[in-house]
Amino acid sequence: MWDLTPSGIYSKVVTYLQLLEQDLIQSVIIISHLPFINNILHMLCPQEKRKTFATSEIACINFNTTWLSSTLQWQVSPYIIHKHRLNAYDSYYLQKNNSPEDKK
């Protein structure tokens, strides 16, 4: 897709998203760079307090062509994903190594 570069024109992408919504497209993934992705977030969800994307961060937006009804559902950084993955691994490891069968 055009204009998904850091200096891209985000209004063109938003217009394209509006056309997709008219065609009843229900899901779209946008992969881009900073600061472009920040500009799209702020254009789609102006009511959200100013958020900044970290490198490799992901977000889910409930998009609606009525500007102020688009809402940010969630935003997750790689740090949180990595931390959760480590916590899940730690829990599995502790469960496995503290099981009654291991103590016999």
C-alpha positions in Angstrom: 0.0 0.0 0.0 1.2 3.5 -0.7 2.2 6.1 1.9 3.0 3.7 4.8 6.4 5.2 5.1 7.6 7.3 8.1 6.9 10.5 6.3 3.7 9.2 4.6 0.4 11.1 4.3 -1.8 9.5 6.9 -5.0 11.1 5.7 -4.7 9.1 2.5 -4.6 5.9 4.5 -7.5 6.9 6.7 -9.5 7.7 3.5 -8.6 4.2 2.2 -9.8 2.7 5.5 -13.1 4.5 5.1 -13.5 3.0 1.6 -12.8 -0.5 3.0 -15.4 0.0 5.7 -18.0 1.0 3.1 -17.1 -2.3 1.3 -17.9 -4.1 4.6 -14.3 -5.1 5.3 -14.2 -6.0 9.0 -10.5 -6.4 9.7 -7.4 -4.6 8.5 -3.8 -4.9 9.7 -1.5 -1.9 9.1 2.2 -2.4 9.5 4.2 0.8 9.4 6.9 2.9 11.0 7.2 5.7 13.4 6.1 8.5 13.4 3.5 7.6 10.7 1.7 5.1 12.9 1.4 7.6 15.7 -0.3 10.1 13.3 -2.8 7.5 12.3 -3.6 6.6 15.9 -4.2 10.3 16.7 -6.2 11.0 13.6 -8.5 7.9 14.2 -8.8 8.3 18.0 -8.5 12.0 18.8 -10.2 11.6 22.1 -7.4 9.3 23.4 -4.7 11.0 25.4 -1.6 11.5 23.4 0.0 8.0 23.2 3.3 7.2 21.6 4.1 3.9 20.0 7.3 2.1 21.1 9.3 0.2 18.5 7.4 -3.0 17.5 4.3 -2.0 19.5 0.9 -3.2 18.4 -2.6 -1.8 18.9 -6.2 -2.6 18.1 -8.5 0.1 17.1 -12.3 -0.3 16.7 -12.6 1.8 13.6 -15.7 3.8 12.6 -16.0 6.4 9.9 -17.5 8.8 12.4 -14.2 10.3 13.6 -14.8 10.5 17.3 -16.3 7.0 17.5 -13.1 5.2 16.7 -11.7 3.8 19.9 -8.4 2.4 21.0 -9.1 -1.1 22.3 -5.6 -2.0 23.5 -2.0 -1.1 22.9 0.8 -3.6 23.9 4.6 -3.1 23.8 7.1 -5.9 23.1 8.3 -5.5 26.7 4.9 -6.5 28.0 4.7 -9.5 25.6 8.1 -10.6 26.6 7.4 -10.2 30.3 4.2 -12.2 30.0 5.9 -14.9 28.0 8.6 -15.2 30.7 6.0 -15.3 33.4 4.1 -18.0 31.6 7.4 -20.0 31.2 8.3 -19.5 34.9 4.8 -20.7 36.0 5.1 -23.8 33.8 8.7 -24.5 34.9 7.7 -24.1 38.6 4.7 -26.3 38.2 6.6 -29.0 36.5 9.5 -28.9 38.9 7.4 -28.7 42.1 5.0 -31.5 41.1 4.6 -34.4 43.7 6.0 -36.9 41.2 9.3 -35.0 41.1 9.7 -35.3 44.9 9.4 -39.1 45.0 
